[in-house]
Amino acid sequence: MIAKEIGRQSGTQTARLLKRDRNTKEQNKLDLLERRKNVDGAFSSTDRYSVLGKSILLVDDVYTTGRTISECAKILKAEGARKVYVAVAAKTII
């Protein structure tokens, strides 16, 4: 919903470029090592050609440690994204 509203207000296209391949636990309930293992390999690209050569704004609702965002950005870059920018709605304090 956040990404759609950003797209609507900015007049830019939005798309779901990543999919969750397996369920993960909530990051804020895990220690640092568990957080890394929790999201490693949990996501994949939905459409490489929508990413290739583009600048992407990755939108997430909550930033805890950055592991989810980092993993997702890594996938987008591997699929050929030129740049990956990040916007988050809230940051947790640990």
Secondary structure, 3 states (H helix, E strand, C coil): CHHHHHHHHHCCCCCCCEEECCCCCCHHHCCHHHHHHHHCCCEEECCHHHHCCCEEEEEEEEECCCHHHHHHHHHHHHCCCCEEEEEEEEECCC
